[in-house]
């Protein structure tokens, strides 16, 4: 299957609620590679590589997030996968 790369920008109450750690757990569970990081404007950026099905599973999860989060929106942009990631991690 052809791998794709999605960049997701998640807005809402998504910092300080274990959003990045929960996203990393979920991404690893579905077999994706990439990272999640907080942005200075209060959003979380998620960059993930995998199949369409895996990416859609993660996006669906990101629209809800962990129980303490309140997700207002998830913006997605698609690029070609680079294969640069060996796992899914948290960046600071």
N, CA, C and O atoms as a CHARMM CRD file, in Angstrom:
* protein
*
  368
    1    1 UNK  N      0.83400  -1.19000   0.00000 PROA 1      0.00000
    2    1 UNK  CA     0.00000   0.00000   0.00000 PROA 1      0.00000
    3    1 UNK  C      0.87700   1.25100   0.00000 PROA 1      0.00000
    4    1 UNK  O      1.97100   1.26200   0.56500 PROA 1      0.00000
    5    2 UNK  N      0.38500   2.27700  -0.62900 PROA 2      0.00000
    6    2 UNK  CA     1.11600   3.52600  -0.74800 PROA 2      0.00000
    7    2 UNK  C      0.95500   4.34200   0.53300 PROA 2      0.00000
    8    2 UNK  O     -0.16400   4.68100   0.91900 PROA 2      0.00000
    9    3 UNK  N      2.05400   4.65300   1.18100 PROA 3      0.00000
   10    3 UNK  CA     2.01100   5.46000   2.40600 PROA 3      0.00000
   11    3 UNK  C      1.78400   6.92500   2.05300 PROA 3      0.00000
   12    3 UNK  O      2.25400   7.42200   1.02900 PROA 3      0.00000
   13    4 UNK  N      1.05500   7.59100   2.92500 PROA 4      0.00000
   14    4 UNK  CA     0.80200   9.02500   2.79600 PROA 4      0.00000
   15    4 UNK  C      1.23100   9.70300   4.08300 PROA 4      0.00000
   16    4 UNK  O      1.46600   9.05700   5.10500 PROA 4      0.00000
   17    5 UNK  N      1.32700  11.02000   4.00700 PROA 5      0.00000
   18    5 UNK  CA     1.67600  11.82900   5.17900 PROA 5      0.00000
   19    5 UNK  C      0.58400  12.86200   5.37300 PROA 5      0.00000
   20    5 UNK  O      0.25100  13.61200   4.45500 PROA 5      0.00000
   21    6 UNK  N      0.03300  12.89300   6.56500 PROA 6      0.00000
   22    6 UNK  CA    -0.96600  13.89900   6.91400 PROA 6      0.00000
   23    6 UNK  C     -0.41800  14.77900   8.02000 PROA 6      0.00000
   24    6 UNK  O      0.18300  14.29500   8.97900 PROA 6      0.00000
   25    7 UNK  N     -0.63200  16.07900   7.87400 PROA 7      0.00000
   26    7 UNK  CA    -0.36400  17.03200   8.94400 PROA 7      0.00000
   27    7 UNK  C     -1.72200  17.50000   9.45600 PROA 7      0.00000
   28    7 UNK  O     -2.54900  17.99600   8.69200 PROA 7      0.00000
   29    8 UNK  N     -1.93700  17.33600  10.75100 PROA 8      0.00000
   30    8 UNK  CA    -3.19400  17.73000  11.37100 PROA 8      0.00000
   31    8 UNK  C     -2.92200  18.85800  12.35400 PROA 8      0.00000
   32    8 UNK  O     -2.00200  18.76600  13.16700 PROA 8      0.00000
   33    9 UNK  N     -3.70900  19.91400  12.28400 PROA 9      0.00000
   34    9 UNK  CA    -3.64100  21.00100  13.24400 PROA 9      0.00000
   35    9 UNK  C     -4.91600  20.94400  14.07700 PROA 9      0.00000
   36    9 UNK  O     -6.01900  21.14400  13.56800 PROA 9      0.00000
   37   10 UNK  N     -4.74400  20.66800  15.35900 PROA 10     0.00000
   38   10 UNK  CA    -5.87400  20.44100  16.25500 PROA 10     0.00000
   39   10 UNK  C     -6.05100  21.66200  17.14800 PROA 10     0.00000
   40   10 UNK  O     -5.13000  22.06000  17.86200 PROA 10     0.00000
   41   11 UNK  N     -7.25000  22.25300  17.10200 PROA 11     0.00000
   42   11 UNK  CA    -7.56400  23.44800  17.88500 PROA 11     0.00000
   43   11 UNK  C     -8.57000  23.12200  18.97300 PROA 11     0.00000
   44   11 UNK  O     -9.37100  22.19500  18.85500 PROA 11     0.00000
   45   12 UNK  N     -8.50500  23.90900  20.03200 PROA 12     0.00000
   46   12 UNK  CA    -9.42100  23.74800  21.16400 PROA 12     0.00000
   47   12 UNK  C     -8.62700  23.70500  22.45500 PROA 12     0.00000
   48   12 UNK  O     -7.53100  24.26000  22.53700 PROA 12     0.00000
   49   13 UNK  N     -9.17800  23.04900  23.46000 PROA 13     0.00000
   50   13 UNK  CA    -8.45200  22.83700  24.71400 PROA 13     0.00000
   51   13 UNK  C     -7.66600  21.54500  24.54200 PROA 13     0.00000
   52   13 UNK  O     -8.13500  20.46700  24.90800 PROA 13     0.00000
   53   14 UNK  N     -6.45800  21.66400  23.97800 PROA 14     0.00000
   54   14 UNK  CA    -5.68400  20.47700  23.61000 PROA 14     0.00000
   55   14 UNK  C     -4.26300  20.48600  24.17800 PROA 14     0.00000
   56   14 UNK  O     -3.47000  19.59300  23.88100 PROA 14     0.00000
   57   15 UNK  N     -3.94500  21.48400  24.98500 PROA 15     0.00000
   58   15 UNK  CA    -2.64600  21.49100  25.65400 PROA 15     0.00000
   59   15 UNK  C     -2.87400  21.37000  27.15500 PROA 15     0.00000
   60   15 UNK  O     -3.81100  21.95200  27.70200 PROA 15     0.00000
   61   16 UNK  N     -2.00500  20.60400  27.81400 PROA 16     0.00000
   62   16 UNK  CA    -2.13100  20.40700  29.25000 PROA 16     0.00000
   63   16 UNK  C     -3.17800  19.36900  29.62900 PROA 16     0.00000
   64   16 UNK  O     -3.58100  19.29000  30.78900 PROA 16     0.00000
   65   17 UNK  N     -3.62400  18.56900  28.65400 PROA 17     0.00000
   66   17 UNK  CA    -4.65800  17.55300  28.90000 PROA 17     0.00000
   67   17 UNK  C     -4.22600  16.18300  28.37700 PROA 17     0.00000
   68   17 UNK  O     -5.06500  15.32500  28.10400 PROA 17     0.00000
   69   18 UNK  N     -2.91000  15.98100  28.23900 PROA 18     0.00000
   70   18 UNK  CA    -2.32600  14.71900  27.75100 PROA 18     0.00000
   71   18 UNK  C     -2.72000  14.40100  26.31100 PROA 18     0.00000
   72   18 UNK  O     -2.78100  13.23500  25.92000 PROA 18     0.00000
   73   19 UNK  N     -2.98500  15.43400  25.53200 PROA 19     0.00000
   74   19 UNK  CA    -3.37500  15.21900  24.13900 PROA 19     0.00000
   75   19 UNK  C     -2.23400  14.58100  23.34000 PROA 19     0.00000
   76   19 UNK  O     -2.45200  13.61400  22.61100 PROA 19     0.00000
   77   20 UNK  N     -1.01900  15.12300  23.47700 PROA 20     0.00000
   78   20 UNK  CA     0.11700  14.57200  22.71000 PROA 20     0.00000
   79   20 UNK  C      0.39100  13.12100  23.08400 PROA 20     0.00000
   80   20 UNK  O      0.55400  12.27400  22.20500 PROA 20     0.00000
   81   21 UNK  N      0.44200  12.83100  24.37600 PROA 21     0.00000
   82   21 UNK  CA     0.73500  11.46100  24.82700 PROA 21     0.00000
   83   21 UNK  C     -0.35800  10.49600  24.37700 PROA 21     0.00000
   84   21 UNK  O     -0.07100   9.38400  23.93400 PROA 21     0.00000
   85   22 UNK  N     -1.59400  10.92300  24.49200 PROA 22     0.00000
   86   22 UNK  CA    -2.71300  10.07000  24.06500 PROA 22     0.00000
   87   22 UNK  C     -2.69400   9.86000  22.56300 PROA 22     0.00000
   88   22 UNK  O     -3.00400   8.76800  22.08600 PROA 22     0.00000
   89   23 UNK  N     -2.33500  10.89100  21.81200 PROA 23     0.00000
   90   23 UNK  CA    -2.23400  10.77500  20.36200 PROA 23     0.00000
   91   23 UNK  C     -1.12800   9.79400  19.98200 PROA 23     0.00000
   92   23 UNK  O     -1.30100   8.97700  19.07900 PROA 23     0.00000
   93   24 UNK  N      0.00600   9.87700  20.67400 PROA 24     0.00000
   94   24 UNK  CA     1.11300   8.95300  20.39600 PROA 24     0.00000
   95   24 UNK  C      0.69300   7.51100  20.66100 PROA 24     0.00000
   96   24 UNK  O      1.02700   6.61400  19.88800 PROA 24     0.00000
   97   25 UNK  N     -0.02800   7.29100  21.73500 PROA 25     0.00000
   98   25 UNK  CA    -0.51300   5.93900  22.05000 PROA 25     0.00000
   99   25 UNK  C     -1.44300   5.43700  20.95500 PROA 25     0.00000
  100   25 UNK  O     -1.31200   4.30200  20.49700 PROA 25     0.00000
  101   26 UNK  N     -2.38600   6.28400  20.53200 PROA 26     0.00000
  102   26 UNK  CA    -3.35500   5.90100  19.50700 PROA 26     0.00000
  103   26 UNK  C     -2.66400   5.66000  18.16300 PROA 26     0.00000
  104   26 UNK  O     -2.97300   4.68900  17.47100 PROA 26     0.00000
  105   27 UNK  N     -1.73400   6.53700  17.79400 PROA 27     0.00000
  106   27 UNK  CA    -1.02500   6.40500  16.51600 PROA 27     0.00000
  107   27 UNK  C     -0.21400   5.11300  16.48100 PROA 27     0.00000
  108   27 UNK  O     -0.19200   4.41300  15.46800 PROA 27     0.00000
  109   28 UNK  N      0.44600   4.80500  17.58300 PROA 28     0.00000
  110   28 UNK  CA     1.22600   3.56400  17.66100 PROA 28     0.00000
  111   28 UNK  C      0.30200   2.35400  17.56800 PROA 28     0.00000
  112   28 UNK  O      0.63200   1.35800  16.92500 PROA 28     0.00000
  113   29 UNK  N     -0.84400   2.45000  18.20900 PROA 29     0.00000
  114   29 UNK  CA    -1.83100   1.35600  18.19900 PROA 29     0.00000
  115   29 UNK  C     -2.28300   1.01200  16.78000 PROA 29     0.00000
  116   29 UNK  O     -2.47500  -0.16100  16.45900 PROA 29     0.00000
  117   30 UNK  N     -2.45400   2.02700  15.93000 PROA 30     0.00000
  118   30 UNK  CA    -2.90700   1.76700  14.55600 PROA 30     0.00000
  119   30 UNK  C     -1.74700   1.61700  13.56600 PROA 30     0.00000
  120   30 UNK  O     -1.97300   1.41200  12.37400 PROA 30     0.00000
  121   31 UNK  N     -0.49400   1.71900  14.06100 PROA 31     0.00000
  122   31 UNK  CA     0.66800   1.44400  13.21600 PROA 31     0.00000
  123   31 UNK  C      1.23700   2.62200  12.45400 PROA 31     0.00000
  124   31 UNK  O      1.90000   2.42900  11.43500 PROA 31     0.00000
  125   32 UNK  N      0.99400   3.84100  12.92100 PROA 32     0.00000
  126   32 UNK  CA     1.51300   5.02700  12.24600 PROA 32     0.00000
  127   32 UNK  C      2.86500   5.44600  12.80600 PROA 32     0.00000
  128   32 UNK  O      3.22100   5.09100  13.93000 PROA 32     0.00000
  129   33 UNK  N      3.60500   6.19400  12.01800 PROA 33     0.00000
  130   33 UNK  CA     4.83100   6.83800  12.47500 PROA 33     0.00000
  131   33 UNK  C      4.64900   8.34200  12.35900 PROA 33     0.00000
  132   33 UNK  O      3.78800   8.81600  11.61800 PROA 33     0.00000
  133   34 UNK  N      5.47200   9.10000  13.10500 PROA 34     0.00000
  134   34 UNK  CA     5.38400  10.54700  13.05800 PROA 34     0.00000
  135   34 UNK  C      5.58400  11.16300  14.42200 PROA 34     0.00000
  136   34 UNK  O      6.33400  10.63700  15.24400 PROA 34     0.00000
  137   35 UNK  N      4.90500  12.29800  14.67200 PROA 35     0.00000
  138   35 UNK  CA     5.06400  12.97300  15.95900 PROA 35     0.00000
  139   35 UNK  C      3.86700  13.87800  16.25200 PROA 35     0.00000
  140   35 UNK  O      3.07000  14.20300  15.37100 PROA 35     0.00000
  141   36 UNK  N      3.77400  14.27000  17.51900 PROA 36     0.00000
  142   36 UNK  CA     2.80400  15.27400  17.96200 PROA 36     0.00000
  143   36 UNK  C      3.58300  16.30900  18.76700 PROA 36     0.00000
  144   36 UNK  O      4.48900  15.95800  19.52200 PROA 36     0.00000
  145   37 UNK  N      3.23100  17.58400  18.60500 PROA 37     0.00000
  146   37 UNK  CA     3.88900  18.63500  19.38200 PROA 37     0.00000
  147   37 UNK  C      2.93700  19.79800  19.61800 PROA 37     0.00000
  148   37 UNK  O      2.03300  20.06100  18.82500 PROA 37     0.00000
  149   38 UNK  N      3.16600  20.48800  20.73400 PROA 38     0.00000
  150   38 UNK  CA     2.41700  21.69700  21.04000 PROA 38     0.00000
  151   38 UNK  C      2.95100  22.84000  20.19200 PROA 38     0.00000
  152   38 UNK  O      4.15200  22.92400  19.93300 PROA 38     0.00000
  153   39 UNK  N      2.06000  23.71300  19.76600 PROA 39     0.00000
  154   39 UNK  CA     2.44400  24.93000  19.06500 PROA 39     0.00000
  155   39 UNK  C      2.24300  26.12500  19.99400 PROA 39     0.00000
  156   39 UNK  O      1.43700  26.06800  20.92300 PROA 39     0.00000
  157   40 UNK  N      2.96900  27.19400  19.74200 PROA 40     0.00000
  158   40 UNK  CA     2.91400  28.38300  20.59400 PROA 40     0.00000
  159   40 UNK  C      1.52500  29.01700  20.63800 PROA 40     0.00000
  160   40 UNK  O      1.19200  29.70500  21.60300 PROA 40     0.00000
  161   41 UNK  N      0.71000  28.79300  19.60300 PROA 41     0.00000
  162   41 UNK  CA    -0.62600  29.40500  19.55000 PROA 41     0.00000
  163   41 UNK  C     -1.70600  28.58300  20.26000 PROA 41     0.00000
  164   41 UNK  O     -2.88900  28.91400  20.17700 PROA 41     0.00000
  165   42 UNK  N     -1.30300  27.50600  20.96200 PROA 42     0.00000
  166   42 UNK  CA    -2.26200  26.70300  21.71700 PROA 42     0.00000
  167   42 UNK  C     -2.77200  25.47600  20.99200 PROA 42     0.00000
  168   42 UNK  O     -3.47000  24.65600  21.58900 PROA 42     0.00000
  169   43 UNK  N     -2.44100  25.32900  19.71300 PROA 43     0.00000
  170   43 UNK  CA    -2.86000  24.15000  18.97100 PROA 43     0.00000
  171   43 UNK  C     -1.85100  23.02200  19.15700 PROA 43     0.00000
  172   43 UNK  O     -0.75800  23.22900  19.68300 PROA 43     0.00000
  173   44 UNK  N     -2.23400  21.82900  18.71800 PROA 44     0.00000
  174   44 UNK  CA    -1.32100  20.69400  18.65500 PROA 44     0.00000
  175   44 UNK  C     -1.16200  20.32600  17.18900 PROA 44     0.00000
  176   44 UNK  O     -2.14100  20.22100  16.45000 PROA 44     0.00000
  177   45 UNK  N      0.09100  20.13300  16.77900 PROA 45     0.00000
  178   45 UNK  CA     0.38300  19.66900  15.42500 PROA 45     0.00000
  179   45 UNK  C      0.67900  18.18200  15.49000 PROA 45     0.00000
  180   45 UNK  O      1.47500  17.72900  16.31200 PROA 45     0.00000
  181   46 UNK  N      0.02800  17.42500  14.61300 PROA 46     0.00000
  182   46 UNK  CA     0.25800  15.98800  14.50800 PROA 46     0.00000
  183   46 UNK  C      0.70100  15.71500  13.07600 PROA 46     0.00000
  184   46 UNK  O      0.00400  16.08000  12.12900 PROA 46     0.00000
  185   47 UNK  N      1.84700  15.08000  12.91500 PROA 47     0.00000
  186   47 UNK  CA     2.34600  14.67800  11.60100 PROA 47     0.00000
  187   47 UNK  C      2.43400  13.16100  11.62800 PROA 47     0.00000
  188   47 UNK  O      3.14200  12.59100  12.45900 PROA 47     0.00000
  189   48 UNK  N      1.71900  12.50800  10.72500 PROA 48     0.00000
  190   48 UNK  CA     1.66600  11.04300  10.73800 PROA 48     0.00000
  191   48 UNK  C      1.81100  10.49100   9.33000 PROA 48     0.00000
  192   48 UNK  O      1.35200  11.08800   8.35600 PROA 48     0.00000
  193   49 UNK  N      2.46400   9.33200   9.24500 PROA 49     0.00000
  194   49 UNK  CA     2.62100   8.63800   7.97300 PROA 49     0.00000
  195   49 UNK  C      2.08700   7.22100   8.09200 PROA 49     0.00000
  196   49 UNK  O      2.32000   6.53000   9.08400 PROA 49     0.00000
  197   50 UNK  N      1.36100   6.80200   7.05500 PROA 50     0.00000
  198   50 UNK  CA     0.80300   5.46000   7.00700 PROA 50     0.00000
  199   50 UNK  C     -0.19000   5.35300   5.86700 PROA 50     0.00000
  200   50 UNK  O     -0.17600   6.16800   4.94500 PROA 50     0.00000
  201   51 UNK  N     -1.05000   4.35500   5.92800 PROA 51     0.00000
  202   51 UNK  CA    -2.05100   4.15000   4.88700 PROA 51     0.00000
  203   51 UNK  C     -3.24500   5.07400   5.11400 PROA 51     0.00000
  204   51 UNK  O     -3.41000   5.64500   6.19200 PROA 51     0.00000
  205   52 UNK  N     -4.07200   5.20800   4.07800 PROA 52     0.00000
  206   52 UNK  CA    -5.28900   6.01100   4.20800 PROA 52     0.00000
  207   52 UNK  C     -6.13500   5.55700   5.39000 PROA 52     0.00000
  208   52 UNK  O     -6.62500   6.37900   6.16500 PROA 52     0.00000
  209   53 UNK  N     -6.30300   4.24000   5.52200 PROA 53     0.00000
  210   53 UNK  CA    -7.14600   3.69900   6.59800 PROA 53     0.00000
  211   53 UNK  C     -6.56800   4.04500   7.97400 PROA 53     0.00000
  212   53 UNK  O     -7.30400   4.45600   8.87100 PROA 53     0.00000
  213   54 UNK  N     -5.25900   3.88000   8.14100 PROA 54     0.00000
  214   54 UNK  CA    -4.62000   4.20200   9.42200 PROA 54     0.00000
  215   54 UNK  C     -4.75200   5.69400   9.73100 PROA 54     0.00000
  216   54 UNK  O     -5.06400   6.07300  10.86000 PROA 54     0.00000
  217   55 UNK  N     -4.51400   6.53100   8.73300 PROA 55     0.00000
  218   55 UNK  CA    -4.59000   7.97400   8.92800 PROA 55     0.00000
  219   55 UNK  C     -6.01500   8.41100   9.26200 PROA 55     0.00000
  220   55 UNK  O     -6.21500   9.27800  10.11200 PROA 55     0.00000
  221   56 UNK  N     -6.99300   7.82000   8.60400 PROA 56     0.00000
  222   56 UNK  CA    -8.38600   8.16300   8.89200 PROA 56     0.00000
  223   56 UNK  C     -8.76200   7.75600  10.31700 PROA 56     0.00000
  224   56 UNK  O     -9.50000   8.47300  10.99100 PROA 56     0.00000
  225   57 UNK  N     -8.25800   6.60800  10.77700 PROA 57     0.00000
  226   57 UNK  CA    -8.52200   6.17400  12.14800 PROA 57     0.00000
  227   57 UNK  C     -7.96100   7.19200  13.14200 PROA 57     0.00000
  228   57 UNK  O     -8.61800   7.53700  14.12400 PROA 57     0.00000
  229   58 UNK  N     -6.74200   7.66900  12.87800 PROA 58     0.00000
  230   58 UNK  CA    -6.14500   8.65000  13.77900 PROA 58     0.00000
  231   58 UNK  C     -6.90900   9.96600  13.73300 PROA 58     0.00000
  232   58 UNK  O     -7.15200  10.57100  14.77800 PROA 58     0.00000
  233   59 UNK  N     -7.29200  10.42000  12.54700 PROA 59     0.00000
  234   59 UNK  CA    -8.04200  11.67200  12.43700 PROA 59     0.00000
  235   59 UNK  C     -9.34900  11.57800  13.21400 PROA 59     0.00000
  236   59 UNK  O     -9.71500  12.51200  13.92700 PROA 59     0.00000
  237   60 UNK  N    -10.05100  10.45900  13.08100 PROA 60     0.00000
  238   60 UNK  CA   -11.31100  10.28200  13.81500 PROA 60     0.00000
  239   60 UNK  C    -11.07100  10.36600  15.31400 PROA 60     0.00000
  240   60 UNK  O    -11.86300  10.97100  16.03700 PROA 60     0.00000
  241   61 UNK  N     -9.98200   9.76300  15.78600 PROA 61     0.00000
  242   61 UNK  CA    -9.65600   9.83900  17.20700 PROA 61     0.00000
  243   61 UNK  C     -9.30400  11.27600  17.59400 PROA 61     0.00000
  244   61 UNK  O     -9.74500  11.76000  18.63600 PROA 61     0.00000
  245   62 UNK  N     -8.51000  11.96600  16.76000 PROA 62     0.00000
  246   62 UNK  CA    -8.08900  13.34000  17.06300 PROA 62     0.00000
  247   62 UNK  C     -9.27200  14.29900  17.17500 PROA 62     0.00000
  248   62 UNK  O     -9.19500  15.28800  17.90400 PROA 62     0.00000
  249   63 UNK  N    -10.35900  14.02100  16.46600 PROA 63     0.00000
  250   63 UNK  CA   -11.53700  14.88100  16.52600 PROA 63     0.00000
  251   63 UNK  C    -12.22200  14.81700  17.89500 PROA 63     0.00000
  252   63 UNK  O    -13.01700  15.69100  18.23800 PROA 63     0.00000
  253   64 UNK  N    -11.90900  13.78400  18.66600 PROA 64     0.00000
  254   64 UNK  CA   -12.45600  13.63500  20.01900 PROA 64     0.00000
  255   64 UNK  C    -11.37200  13.87100  21.06600 PROA 64     0.00000
  256   64 UNK  O    -11.55900  14.65900  21.99300 PROA 64     0.00000
  257   65 UNK  N    -10.23500  13.18600  20.91500 PROA 65     0.00000
  258   65 UNK  CA    -9.11600  13.34400  21.83400 PROA 65     0.00000
  259   65 UNK  C     -9.36100  12.66900  23.16800 PROA 65     0.00000
  260   65 UNK  O    -10.35300  11.95900  23.33600 PROA 65     0.00000
  261   66 UNK  N     -8.45300  12.88700  24.12900 PROA 66     0.00000
  262   66 UNK  CA    -8.62000  12.31400  25.45500 PROA 66     0.00000
  263   66 UNK  C     -9.77600  12.98900  26.19600 PROA 66     0.00000
  264   66 UNK  O    -10.24900  14.04900  25.78700 PROA 66     0.00000
  265   67 UNK  N    -10.22100  12.37300  27.27700 PROA 67     0.00000
  266   67 UNK  CA   -11.43300  12.84100  27.96300 PROA 67     0.00000
  267   67 UNK  C    -11.33700  14.27800  28.47200 PROA 67     0.00000
  268   67 UNK  O    -12.35800  14.96400  28.52300 PROA 67     0.00000
  269   68 UNK  N    -10.15500  14.75800  28.84900 PROA 68     0.00000
  270   68 UNK  CA   -10.02000  16.11800  29.37500 PROA 68     0.00000
  271   68 UNK  C     -9.95300  17.18500  28.28100 PROA 68     0.00000
  272   68 UNK  O    -10.03200  18.37800  28.57400 PROA 68     0.00000
  273   69 UNK  N     -9.81100  16.76500  27.03500 PROA 69     0.00000
  274   69 UNK  CA    -9.67600  17.71400  25.92400 PROA 69     0.00000
  275   69 UNK  C    -11.04100  18.17500  25.41500 PROA 69     0.00000
  276   69 UNK  O    -12.06200  17.51900  25.62200 PROA 69     0.00000
  277   70 UNK  N    -11.01900  19.33400  24.73900 PROA 70     0.00000
  278   70 UNK  CA   -12.18600  19.81200  23.99000 PROA 70     0.00000
  279   70 UNK  C    -11.65900  20.21000  22.61100 PROA 70     0.00000
  280   70 UNK  O    -10.98100  21.22700  22.46300 PROA 70     0.00000
  281   71 UNK  N    -11.97600  19.40700  21.62300 PROA 71     0.00000
  282   71 UNK  CA   -11.48200  19.65400  20.26600 PROA 71     0.00000
  283   71 UNK  C    -12.50800  20.49300  19.51200 PROA 71     0.00000
  284   71 UNK  O    -13.67400  20.11600  19.39300 PROA 71     0.00000
  285   72 UNK  N    -12.05400  21.63600  19.00500 PROA 72     0.00000
  286   72 UNK  CA   -12.92500  22.51500  18.21500 PROA 72     0.00000
  287   72 UNK  C    -12.81800  22.22100  16.72400 PROA 72     0.00000
  288   72 UNK  O    -13.81900  22.26000  16.00900 PROA 72     0.00000
  289   73 UNK  N    -11.61000  21.92800  16.25300 PROA 73     0.00000
  290   73 UNK  CA   -11.44400  21.62300  14.83200 PROA 73     0.00000
  291   73 UNK  C    -10.15000  20.85500  14.59200 PROA 73     0.00000
  292   73 UNK  O     -9.20300  20.92100  15.37500 PROA 73     0.00000
  293   74 UNK  N    -10.14500  20.12200  13.47400 PROA 74     0.00000
  294   74 UNK  CA    -8.95200  19.41300  13.01700 PROA 74     0.00000
  295   74 UNK  C     -8.78700  19.73300  11.53800 PROA 74     0.00000
  296   74 UNK  O     -9.59900  19.32300  10.70800 PROA 74     0.00000
  297   75 UNK  N     -7.72600  20.46900  11.21800 PROA 75     0.00000
  298   75 UNK  CA    -7.41600  20.79800   9.82600 PROA 75     0.00000
  299   75 UNK  C     -6.39400  19.78600   9.32300 PROA 75     0.00000
  300   75 UNK  O     -5.40900  19.50000  10.00400 PROA 75     0.00000
  301   76 UNK  N     -6.63000  19.24500   8.12900 PROA 76     0.00000
  302   76 UNK  CA    -5.74200  18.22100   7.57200 PROA 76     0.00000
  303   76 UNK  C     -5.15400  18.69900   6.25400 PROA 76     0.00000
  304   76 UNK  O     -5.86000  19.23900   5.40200 PROA 76     0.00000
  305   77 UNK  N     -3.85500  18.49300   6.09900 PROA 77     0.00000
  306   77 UNK  CA    -3.22500  18.67900   4.78900 PROA 77     0.00000
  307   77 UNK  C     -2.44200  17.41000   4.49300 PROA 77     0.00000
  308   77 UNK  O     -1.87100  16.78900   5.39000 PROA 77     0.00000
  309   78 UNK  N     -2.42600  17.03600   3.22300 PROA 78     0.00000
  310   78 UNK  CA    -1.79700  15.78200   2.80800 PROA 78     0.00000
  311   78 UNK  C     -0.55800  16.06400   1.97200 PROA 78     0.00000
  312   78 UNK  O     -0.54700  16.94800   1.11500 PROA 78     0.00000
  313   79 UNK  N      0.49200  15.28000   2.24800 PROA 79     0.00000
  314   79 UNK  CA     1.72300  15.36300   1.47700 PROA 79     0.00000
  315   79 UNK  C      2.16200  13.94500   1.12300 PROA 79     0.00000
  316   79 UNK  O      1.52600  12.96600   1.51300 PROA 79     0.00000
  317   80 UNK  N      3.24600  13.85600   0.38700 PROA 80     0.00000
  318   80 UNK  CA     3.85900  12.56000   0.11500 PROA 80     0.00000
  319   80 UNK  C      4.61200  12.12000   1.36000 PROA 80     0.00000
  320   80 UNK  O      5.24100  12.93700   2.03200 PROA 80     0.00000
  321   81 UNK  N      4.55000  10.84000   1.66600 PROA 81     0.00000
  322   81 UNK  CA     5.30400  10.30300   2.80100 PROA 81     0.00000
  323   81 UNK  C      6.79900  10.37200   2.50400 PROA 81     0.00000
  324   81 UNK  O      7.22300  10.17300   1.36600 PROA 81     0.00000
  325   82 UNK  N      7.58800  10.65300   3.52800 PROA 82     0.00000
  326   82 UNK  CA     9.04000  10.71900   3.36700 PROA 82     0.00000
  327   82 UNK  C      9.72400   9.48100   3.94000 PROA 82     0.00000
  328   82 UNK  O     10.86300   9.18400   3.57900 PROA 82     0.00000
  329   83 UNK  N      9.05000   8.76200   4.81900 PROA 83     0.00000
  330   83 UNK  CA     9.64400   7.59500   5.44900 PROA 83     0.00000
  331   83 UNK  C     10.70600   7.93700   6.47900 PROA 83     0.00000
  332   83 UNK  O     11.49700   7.07700   6.86600 PROA 83     0.00000
  333   84 UNK  N     10.72700   9.19600   6.92700 PROA 84     0.00000
  334   84 UNK  CA    11.78800   9.64000   7.84400 PROA 84     0.00000
  335   84 UNK  C     11.59900   9.18700   9.29000 PROA 84     0.00000
  336   84 UNK  O     12.53600   9.26900  10.08400 PROA 84     0.00000
  337   85 UNK  N     10.40900   8.71200   9.64500 PROA 85     0.00000
  338   85 UNK  CA    10.12800   8.33700  11.03000 PROA 85     0.00000
  339   85 UNK  C     10.20800   6.82400  11.22600 PROA 85     0.00000
  340   85 UNK  O      9.79600   6.04800  10.36400 PROA 85     0.00000
  341   86 UNK  N     10.74500   6.42100  12.37400 PROA 86     0.00000
  342   86 UNK  CA    10.80500   4.98000  12.69200 PROA 86     0.00000
  343   86 UNK  C      9.73000   4.58800  13.70100 PROA 86     0.00000
  344   86 UNK  O      9.43400   3.40500  13.87200 PROA 86     0.00000
  345   87 UNK  N      9.14300   5.58900  14.37300 PROA 87     0.00000
  346   87 UNK  CA     8.07600   5.34800  15.33700 PROA 87     0.00000
  347   87 UNK  C      7.25500   6.62100  15.46600 PROA 87     0.00000
  348   87 UNK  O      7.42600   7.56000  14.68800 PROA 87     0.00000
  349   88 UNK  N      6.36200   6.65000  16.45100 PROA 88     0.00000
  350   88 UNK  CA     5.56800   7.85400  16.68500 PROA 88     0.00000
  351   88 UNK  C      5.97700   8.41500  18.03800 PROA 88     0.00000
  352   88 UNK  O      5.92100   7.71500  19.04900 PROA 88     0.00000
  353   89 UNK  N      6.39100   9.68700  18.05500 PROA 89     0.00000
  354   89 UNK  CA     6.88300  10.27100  19.29600 PROA 89     0.00000
  355   89 UNK  C      6.27000  11.62200  19.59800 PROA 89     0.00000
  356   89 UNK  O      5.44600  12.14600  18.84900 PROA 89     0.00000
  357   90 UNK  N      6.70300  12.16700  20.72500 PROA 90     0.00000
  358   90 UNK  CA     6.27500  13.48800  21.16500 PROA 90     0.00000
  359   90 UNK  C      7.46800  14.42600  21.00800 PROA 90     0.00000
  360   90 UNK  O      8.57700  14.11500  21.44200 PROA 90     0.00000
  361   91 UNK  N      7.23000  15.55400  20.39300 PROA 91     0.00000
  362   91 UNK  CA     8.28800  16.56900  20.25200 PROA 91     0.00000
  363   91 UNK  C      7.96600  17.73300  21.16700 PROA 91     0.00000
  364   91 UNK  O      6.80500  18.05100  21.42400 PROA 91     0.00000
  365   92 UNK  N      9.03300  18.36300  21.65200 PROA 92     0.00000
  366   92 UNK  CA     8.87000  19.50000  22.56100 PROA 92     0.00000
  367   92 UNK  C      9.36200  20.77500  21.91300 PROA 92     0.00000
  368   92 UNK  O      9.30600  21.84100  22.52600 PROA 92     0.00000
